[in-house]
Amino acid sequence: MTRLRHGRGALALHELSTSSGPTLLLLHALGGSAAEWGELPAAWPGRVLALDFSGHGGSDRLRGGVYTPEICASEADAVLAEVGACAVAGAGLGAYAALLLAGGRADQVPAALLLPGRGLAGGGAQPDWTRGAIALLEASQQPPLPDGCDPQCAMLGSDPRPPSYALHFARAARRLLLFEDGGERPPWWEASRACAVAVGGDVRDVLRQLL
């Protein structure tokens, strides 16, 4: 594990595969960590890195306890600054961060795969900034975050930004893959479909489509 200094703390970056070849960065779901990827890294023909977002896994909690999707994306961007260009795959919260990263750093992210998972249910058709204030209350009705995860991370379970915000980044991304399995998706995901390729089946096989 490597410790990266970033912003208000240090991030834990795990190397899950040292194989030669293109690099893949994995971004976990809300409440998760690098440990949640199981055997998936073995399906990638190259180096695999997995980041623990702040407040999760081996990364520090943020002083002040304020977490936003942009902070998560900036943490993933810190990995790009350290290791260079790489493909990205994210689940739930990690998928939203991967979308922001793919659009904001299109020169360094050749392709991104968005997978379902916990975190970032998304906003409605119009901005509703009251949702940020009640995110923790809504989170109390959901399964609790795992021990060791900063409880303040629960605010990442919803997002006041409208789908048009996500669409901006989807349009800027070089290649965007959305994993579709018939499950319900949030409005921001649905908006992104206009600029993405739908994929499905075994995730291990889908992963290779990032090459």
Stockholm file with secondary structure:
# STOCKHOLM 1.0

chainA/1-211         MTRLRHGRGALALHELSTSSGPTLLLLHALGGSAAEWGELPAAWPGRVLALDFSGHGGSDRLRGGVYTPEICASEADAVLAEVGACAVAGAGLGAYAALLLAGGRADQVPAALLLPGRGLAGGGAQPDWTRGAIALLEASQQPPLPDGCDPQCAMLGSDPRPPSYALHFARAARRLLLFEDGGERPPWWEASRACAVAVGGDVRDVLRQLL
#=GR chainA/1-211 SS CEEEEETTEEEEEEEEEECSSCCEEEECCTTCCGGGGTTGGGGSSSEEEEEECTTSTTSCCCTTCCCCHHHHHHHHHHHHHHHCCCEEEEETHHHHHHHHHHHHTTTTCSCEEEECCSSCCCCCSSCCTHHHHHHHHHHTTSCCCCTTSCGGGGGGGCCCSCHHHHHHHHHHCSCEEEECSSCCCCHHHHHHGGGSEEECSCHHHHHGGGC
#=GC SS_cons         CEEEEETTEEEEEEEEEECSSCCEEEECCTTCCGGGGTTGGGGSSSEEEEEECTTSTTSCCCTTCCCCHHHHHHHHHHHHHHHCCCEEEEETHHHHHHHHHHHHTTTTCSCEEEECCSSCCCCCSSCCTHHHHHHHHHHTTSCCCCTTSCGGGGGGGCCCSCHHHHHHHHHHCSCEEEECSSCCCCHHHHHHGGGSEEECSCHHHHHGGGC
//
